[in-house]
Amino acid sequence: MKPLRIVVYKALPADVEARLAEHAELVPVAADALHSSDARTADAARAALADALADADGAIGSSVTIDAALLARATRLAVLSTVSVGVDKFDLDDLTRRGIVLTHTPDVLTETTADAVFALMLASARRVVEMAELIRQGRWQASIGPAQYGVDVHHKTIGIVGFGRIGQAVARRAALGFGMQVLYTGPRPVPQAESAYGAVRVELDALLARADFVCLQAPLTPATRHMIGAAELARMKPEAILINAGRGALVDETALVAALREGRIRGAGLDVFETEPLPGDAPLARLPNVVALPHIGSATLDTRHAMARNAADNLLAALDGARPQNVANPAVLARRRPVTRAR
């Protein structure tokens, strides 16, 4: 009987990879090739991933769309473990029909990502990147005047769209650290945050009209795709700043570029984009009133290691027949199939 096989389609810390190797044969697939801008290279890597999944019991990785074509021959696959909180790269209903457990890492990156949201807010409001470039280019030749002034963050109104773990962590920083009024939208009230931070639940239109900073932390679903478009941007204050550290496709980027160019909103701080990596010639990479970051929300040494470790723990638990800590499609647990390979 063959040993357990785990496909690894993301570079993992050495200790995490070693731990997985104690339990199974690891089958690496070149992560860089999967994200190559060269179509032939990317297609070849996806074909290699499909071949590897065809004889695998589990897989671990991130940032790759796992679709029906990749899973067509993966009849033994029991568990997919994504090193991320988001699960928009997967068709949850399809995985459940196939009896494949999907695990993710929603807890370990909360505080780090909330820090990144505030970094974007402060950098956008105080024009940190733009002013740093002023010095780097040798153009600081007189005292800063009104043309270079930023805006305050403290005691302003923040509107948080999506009030899960990260949204609430942002609210805590805003209310307790910066004295901000917190507005939020979400599918249900969060009484604890309302009591602790003075957060007020409102409809999206009211949030857009009142917030000085609109922060997107909603998951990407068919219902939330392009939830911020031309009409929504038009409802924002002219001095408002849009912050997106959720998912790029929450925003209609064409509409956002137009609003930024025409000065209909003050600026944007973006860590996520519809196309990643963002091309260097993309308008959002070049507009002076945009702070653009390369999807670094959870990108600290400590947090990325913790995410990889959590994803490995989830994977091994599921392969062992236990209930993993974080299951994205819990309905599958009632119909999961046993893993029968030798260890």
N, C-alpha and C positions, 0 to 999 in steps of 0.2 A: 504493500500500500504506500502511495506517495506521501511525502510530508506535507504539512500545511504550506501553502504558497501565498505570500502577500506581495502585491504589486505596490511599489513605491514610486509615485510620480511627482514628488517634490523633494528637494534636498532637506534632510533632517539632521538635527544635531547628532554628533557621533554617539553619545551615550544613549539617545533614544533609538537610533538605528541598531545599536548593539543589543538593546533590550528586546526589540522585535526579533532580532536574529536568534535569540535564545529559544524562541517559540516556533519559528517558521523559517522556511527558505524565502529570502527576499529577492524579488525580481525588479530591478530598477529600470525605469523608463526615463530618458533624458528630459528633465523638466524644462531646460532652456529651449530645446528644440520644439517642444509643444507650444511655446509662446513666440516662436520665430516669426519675424515679419515676412520671411520668404515662404511663399505658399507651398512650394514643393517640400521644404524641410518640415514645415508644420504638418502637412498631410502625411508624410512618411512617419513622423513621430506618433500621430494619431493611429495610424495603421499598426505601429508597434505596440501601442497601448492596447488596442483591440485584441491583438494576438496574445498579449500577456494576460489580459483579463479572461480570455477564453479558458484558461486552466488555473484560475486563481480562486482562493477561498475568501480573500479580503483584499482591500486596497486602501491606501492612505495617500493624501495629497491635497491640493487646493488649486483654485483659479482655472480649472479646466471644465468645460461643459461636458458632463457625462450624459450622453443621450442614448436613444434606443439603438443607434448604429453601433456604438461602442459596446453595448451590452448584448448584442444579438447572439453571440456565441458564448456568453459568460454564464453558462447554465449551472456552474458550481458556486458562483459568487454568492456569498452570504452577507457580507458586510462591506460597506463603504464608509470610510472615516475621513471627513474633511477637516483640514486644519484651518478652520474659519468659523465665524458665527453665522454668516450668511449661507443659505442653502439654495440660492436662486440659480446655481449652476446645475441643479438636479430637478427631474420631474418626480416629485414625491409620490404621486398617484401611480406612476409607472413602476417605481421601485417597490411600492407596496404590493402591486399586482405580481411582481416577480419574486416577492418574498425576501427582498434585500433590505437589511437594516441600514439606515443612514444615521451616522452620529456626527455631531459637530461640537464646537467649543465656545458656547455662549457666555461663560462666566469669567474666564481668566483674563479677558482683554478689556473688560468694562472700564476700569479706572484709567488705564493707559489711553484708550480711545477718547474718553472724556477729556483728558489732558490735551490731546491733539485738537479736539474741537475748540478748546479755549485758546490754544496756540493760533489757530486760524482766525478766531475772533479778534484777538489782540493784534495780530500781524496785519489783518485787513483794516481794522479801525485806526490803528496808529501808523499805518503805511510803512511798516517795518522794512519790508523787502525793498520798496521803492527808495526809502531814505538810505538804506545800506548801500544801494547801488550809486546813490549820489556821491558818497564818499569813495567807493571803489573806483568810480570813473573820474575822480578828481574834480567834481563839479560843486563841491561845498566851498563856496568863496565868500559867503556873507551869512548873516544870521537868518535862520529859518523864519519865513513870513507866512501870512495867511494862505498863500498858494500851496504851501506844503503841510499845513496843519491837518491833523487827523481829527477823530471824534472820540469822545469818552466811551468807555464800556461800563464803568461803574454807575449804578443807579439808573440804568436804562432798562428797557423792556425786552426780554428775550422770549421768542415764541418757538417752542420745541414741537416739531411735527414727528410724532412717534415717541411714545413715552414708556419705552421698555427700560431695561437695565441701564443702557448707556444714556438714554434721554434723562432718566432720573438722576444719574450721576452728574450730568451736565447741570441739571437744575440745582443740585446741592451746591456746586461750585458757584453758580450764578447768584443764588439767593444769600448764602451764608458768607461767601468770599467777596462778592462784588455788590451786594445790596441791590440786586436786580429784581424787578417784578417778573415773575415767571408765568407765562401762558403756555398751555399745552393742548394738543389734540391727541386723541387716542380712542380706541374702541370702548373703553370703560373708564370710569373715574378711578383715581389713585388717591384714596383718602389719606394715606400716610404722608405722601408728598404734599398734599394740600395743607395738612396740619403742620408739617415740619418746615416747609419752604414757602408757604403762602401761595402755592401754585394754584392757578385757576384754569379749569377746563373750559375751552371755548370751541366754536366751530372754526374750520379752516379760514373762511372768509374774514371773520373777526380777528383771528390771529394775524393774518397777513396785513390787515389794515392798521393794527396797533403796534406791532413789534418793530423794534429798532434793529434787531438781529433775528433772522428767521433761520433756525437750525434744523436740518433734515436728518432724522434718525429712524425713519420708517423702513421696514423691510421692503424689498422689491418683489412685487406680485403683479399679476395682470391689472389689478385695480389701482396700484400705485404708480405704474409706469407713466412717466410724463405728467405726474400729478401737479408739477409746477411748470406751467406753460405760459403763453403770452397773457392770457386772461388773469392768471394768478399773479404774475409779475406786475401787471398793471395795478393790482390792488395794494401792492406794497408802497410804503412811504418812499419818496424820492431820496431820502437820506438813509434808507435801510440797507443792510448788508445781508446777502444770502450766504449761508454756510452749509456746505454739503459734505458730510463725512459718512453718509449712509451708503447709497448706491448711486452711481452716475446716472442711470436711466430714470431716476426719480424726476429728473429735470429735462425739459426739452431744451437742449443746448443751443439750437438755432435761435429760439426765442430769447434765451438768456444773453447770448452774444448781442443781439439787437438791443435789448434793454440796457446793457452795459455801455455799448457804443453811443447810444442816444442819451445817456445820463438819466434814464428813468429810474434806476436804482443806483446807489452810491458805489457798490462794489460787490465782490464775491470772494469767498475763501473756499477753495475746492480741494478735496483730497481724493475724489473719485470722479470717474468720467465714463461716458458711454463706451468709448473705445480706449482700452488700456493695453500697452502704454500710450499716452497721449502723444500724437505726432508733434514734433517741434514747430511745425508751421501752422498748427491749429490756432484759430483766433484766441481761444481761452489760454493758450500758452504765451500769448504776446500782448494782451490787453494790459495797460498799466494799472487798471483798477481791479485786477484779479491776482490773488495769491494762490498759486497752483502748486500742489504737492503730489508726489508720486505714490499715492495710496499708502501712506505711512502711519495710518491710525493706530495700529497695534505694533508698529515696527520699533520695538526696543529689544535689546538682548534678553532681558528678563522675561518679557511677555511672550515673545516668539518662542522661547524655549519652553515656557509653561504651556503654550498652546500645543506644541508638538508632543509634549509629554502627555497632556490630557487626551489628545487625539489617539495616541498609541494605547493609552489605558482603555479608552472607549473601544478600540478595535479588538484588543485582546480579551476584554470582558465579553464582548458579543460573540467572538469565536469560541469562547469557553462555555457559552450557553447562559451566561449571567446577563442581567439587565444593565446595559451601560449607563453611565451617569447622564449623558445627554443624547436623547434619541429624537431626531427630527420628524420621523414618521412612526409614532408609537403604535398605530394601528397594525403595523406589520408584525408586532411581537406575538400576536395571537396565531399567526400562520407561519412563523419562521421555521425554517427547516434545519435539522441538526447538521453540524459539520463532522464528517466521519473520518477524515484523513488521520493518519498516524502522526504523532508529534515527536 
